[in-house]
Amino acid sequence: MQTLVINPYSATLLNALNEAIEFNLGKFFLVGDKVTIIEKCYKLNIQSKKFTIYDISEDLEIVNFSLELLKEENIDAIIFGDFPEKYQNKILNCEDEKCYRSLEIIDIPFLKHFLFVSSYSKDHVIDYDDKKLAILNAKRIMNSLGIKQLNVALISNLNAKVDFLEASVIDVILKKEGIKNIKIYDNFNIYNLFLVNSKVNIFNSKINLLIFKNYEASQIFIDTLKTFANTKIANFILGDVYGMNENRFKDQSDILFGLIILNKIHKAKLNHKELNVETG
């Protein structure tokens, strides 16, 4: 796996990258002020020679260089350090917030499976089709991680009558398109996930994918888990390649967790290509 890392100046990110190399999680191309990167590596007792470092410090130059590198190299993921979000989105080809695809993968203690949160748009109001696309984006990644059955809980405040119909409508749409192995549960309030006697209690049910009413609501849930729960959370932007924003990760272990997940996805992709070659 090859990962481009932009402006990796924090100790948290550099230590995570160093640990990722020790775990054989691929090759890392660092872009930023080379002197600053080398100095910070030295202070952290990290061998900067482990990385390929490109000495570019101007934001627009980094954008242009990154876009060219994406064309020339087989880059699988990009990690953004201290870098403006508008330029992150430009590199990832995610400038249209109506199709801003994101995915969180959550590892909760005592929960036997990962919990996924998927969004397709940053619009405040999203429709059935947006939620269907969010489910399909998650399905592609979950399948690559060996998860074949999706059990989806739609999270809503249930203030509108249409909320009660969403599950049925989305289920019908998916079946008409011939998409299998997806079970859609009725709309629920977020607290139902943690109520002991709730049929969507995440510890007693097989719920593994959450679709929220909008992107903002999903991020409030994620931020709450980061603050009050002992969880590992990997945050991904699903652009032309996988994107990771350092600011969305709680600590070094979360960044490493994200890289481990991406490495598993990468290996599954390679295995799939080899299988196609053998059977082609």
C-alpha positions in Angstrom: 0.0 0.0 0.0 1.3 3.5 -0.9 0.2 6.5 1.1 0.7 10.1 0.5 1.0 12.2 3.6 0.6 16.0 3.4 2.2 18.4 6.0 3.0 15.7 8.6 4.3 18.0 11.3 2.7 16.7 14.5 4.3 14.2 16.8 1.0 12.3 16.8 1.0 11.8 13.0 4.8 11.1 12.7 4.7 8.6 15.5 1.7 6.8 13.9 3.5 6.7 10.5 6.7 5.3 12.2 4.6 2.6 13.9 2.8 1.8 10.6 6.2 1.2 8.9 7.1 -1.2 11.8 3.9 -3.0 11.1 4.7 -3.2 7.4 1.7 -1.2 6.3 3.3 0.0 3.1 5.3 2.9 1.8 4.8 6.6 2.8 5.4 9.7 0.6 5.7 12.8 2.8 5.0 16.2 1.3 5.8 19.5 3.1 8.7 21.5 4.4 11.5 18.9 4.3 13.7 20.6 6.9 10.8 20.8 9.3 9.9 17.2 8.8 13.5 16.0 9.3 13.9 18.1 12.4 10.7 16.8 14.0 11.6 13.2 13.1 15.0 13.7 14.8 13.4 15.1 18.0 11.1 12.1 18.0 13.9 9.6 17.4 12.4 8.6 14.1 14.6 7.8 11.1 13.5 10.2 8.4 15.1 8.0 5.8 12.2 5.6 6.2 10.1 8.0 4.2 10.3 9.5 0.8 10.1 13.2 1.4 9.2 15.9 -1.2 10.2 19.4 -0.2 7.1 21.5 -1.1 5.6 24.0 1.4 3.2 26.2 -0.6 -0.5 25.0 -0.4 -1.3 25.4 -4.1 2.0 23.8 -5.1 1.2 20.9 -2.9 -2.2 20.5 -4.5 -0.7 20.5 -8.0 2.1 18.1 -7.1 -0.3 15.8 -5.3 -2.7 15.6 -8.3 0.3 14.8 -10.6 1.6 12.2 -8.2 -1.9 10.5 -8.1 -1.6 10.2 -11.9 1.9 8.8 -11.9 2.0 6.6 -8.8 -0.4 4.0 -7.6 -1.4 6.0 -4.5 -4.0 4.1 -2.3 -4.6 6.8 0.4 -3.9 10.3 1.4 -3.4 11.5 5.0 -3.8 15.2 5.6 -1.9 16.9 8.4 -2.2 20.7 8.9 -3.7 21.5 5.5 -6.8 23.6 4.4 -9.9 21.5 4.0 -10.8 23.1 0.6 -7.5 22.0 -0.8 -8.0 18.5 0.7 -11.3 18.2 -1.1 -9.7 19.4 -4.4 -7.1 16.7 -4.2 -9.7 14.0 -3.4 -12.1 15.4 -6.0 -14.7 15.9 -3.3 -15.5 19.6 -3.8 -19.2 19.1 -4.3 -20.7 18.8 -0.8 -23.8 17.1 -2.3 -21.7 14.0 -2.9 -19.3 14.2 0.0 -18.8 10.6 0.8 -17.5 9.7 4.3 -17.2 6.5 6.3 -16.4 5.9 10.0 -15.4 2.5 11.3 -15.8 2.1 15.0 -14.2 -0.5 17.3 -16.2 -0.5 20.6 -15.0 -2.6 23.6 -17.1 -5.8 24.1 -18.8 -5.3 20.7 -18.0 -8.4 18.7 -18.1 -6.6 15.3 -17.1 -3.2 13.9 -19.8 -0.5 13.7 -19.9 1.5 10.5 -21.3 5.0 10.0 -21.8 6.1 6.4 -22.8 9.4 4.8 -23.1 10.5 1.1 -23.9 14.2 1.4 -23.2 17.2 3.6 -26.6 18.7 2.8 -28.8 19.4 5.9 -31.7 17.5 4.3 -30.9 14.3 2.5 -33.4 12.1 0.6 -33.9 8.3 0.1 -31.5 8.2 -2.7 -28.6 9.8 -0.7 -29.2 7.2 2.1 -29.3 4.4 -0.4 -25.9 5.6 -1.9 -24.5 5.8 1.6 -25.5 2.2 2.2 -23.9 1.1 -1.1 -20.7 2.9 -0.4 -20.4 1.2 3.0 -21.3 -2.2 1.4 -18.4 -2.0 -1.0 -15.9 -1.5 1.8 -17.6 -3.9 4.3 -17.6 -6.6 1.7 -13.8 -6.0 1.1 -13.3 -6.6 4.9 -15.2 -9.9 4.7 -18.5 -8.6 6.0 -21.2 -10.0 3.7 -24.4 -9.1 5.6 -25.4 -5.5 6.2 -27.8 -4.8 9.0 -28.7 -1.2 8.7 -30.3 1.1 11.4 -31.7 4.4 10.1 -31.2 7.0 12.9 -33.7 9.8 13.0 -35.6 12.1 15.4 -38.9 10.7 14.1 -40.4 14.2 14.0 -41.8 13.7 10.5 -44.3 11.1 9.2 -42.0 10.4 6.3 -39.3 9.1 8.7 -41.5 6.1 9.4 -41.6 5.2 5.7 -37.9 5.5 4.9 -36.9 2.0 5.8 -39.6 0.5 3.6 -38.9 2.8 0.7 -35.1 2.2 0.7 -35.6 -1.5 1.1 -37.9 -1.6 -1.9 -35.4 0.4 -4.0 -32.5 -1.9 -3.1 -34.5 -5.0 -3.9 -35.6 -3.6 -7.3 -32.0 -3.0 -8.2 -31.2 -6.7 -7.2 -29.0 -5.8 -4.3 -28.9 -8.5 -1.7 -27.7 -9.2 1.9 -29.0 -5.9 3.2 -31.5 -5.7 6.0 -33.0 -2.3 6.7 -34.4 -1.6 10.2 -37.1 1.0 10.9 -36.1 4.5 12.0 -34.9 4.8 15.6 -33.7 7.5 17.9 -30.0 7.3 18.7 -30.6 6.2 22.3 -32.3 3.0 21.1 -28.9 1.7 20.2 -27.9 1.6 23.8 -31.2 0.7 25.6 -31.0 -2.8 27.1 -34.3 -4.0 25.8 -34.2 -2.3 22.4 -34.3 -4.6 19.4 -31.5 -2.5 17.8 -29.3 -2.5 20.9 -25.8 -2.8 19.2 -24.6 -5.3 21.8 -27.5 -7.7 21.4 -28.5 -7.2 17.8 -26.5 -7.6 14.6 -26.7 -4.0 13.6 -23.4 -3.1 11.9 -24.2 0.0 9.8 -25.8 3.3 10.9 -27.2 5.9 8.5 -28.0 9.2 10.2 -30.5 11.9 9.2 -27.7 14.0 7.9 -23.9 14.3 8.0 -23.9 16.8 10.9 -25.8 14.4 13.1 -23.4 11.6 12.3 -20.4 13.7 13.3 -22.1 14.7 16.6 -22.4 11.0 17.4 -18.8 10.3 16.4 -17.5 13.2 18.5 -19.6 12.0 21.5 -18.0 8.6 21.3 -14.5 10.1 21.1 -15.2 12.1 24.2 -17.0 9.7 26.4 -16.3 6.1 25.2 -13.1 4.1 25.0 -13.3 3.5 21.3 -11.1 3.3 18.2 -12.5 5.3 15.3 -11.1 5.4 11.7 -12.5 8.3 9.7 -12.3 8.1 5.9 -13.3 10.5 3.0 -14.2 8.4 0.0 -12.8 10.5 -2.9 -10.8 9.3 -5.9 -8.6 7.6 -3.2 -9.2 7.1 0.5 -8.6 10.3 2.5 -7.8 10.6 6.2 -7.8 14.0 8.0 -5.5 14.0 11.1 -7.9 16.4 12.9 -10.7 13.8 12.8 -8.6 11.3 14.7 -8.5 11.3 18.5 -4.9 10.0 18.9 -2.1 8.1 17.4 -3.8 4.7 18.0 -6.8 5.8 15.9 -4.5 6.8 13.0 -2.8 3.4 13.1 -6.2 1.7 13.3 -7.2 3.5 10.2 -4.1 2.5 8.3 -4.5 -1.1 9.4 -8.1 -1.1 8.0 -6.9 0.5 4.7 -4.2 -2.1 4.4 -6.8 -4.9 4.8 -8.9 -3.2 2.1 -5.8 -2.9 -0.2 -4.9 -6.6 0.2 -8.5 -7.6 -0.5 -8.4 -5.5 -3.7 -5.1 -7.2 -4.8 -6.5 -10.6 -4.1 -9.6 -9.8 -6.1 -7.5 -8.7 -9.1 -5.4 -11.9 -8.9 -8.6 -13.9 -8.8 -9.9 -12.1 -11.9 -6.6 -12.8 -13.7 -6.7 -16.5 -12.9 -10.4 -16.9 -13.9 -10.3 -14.4 -16.9 
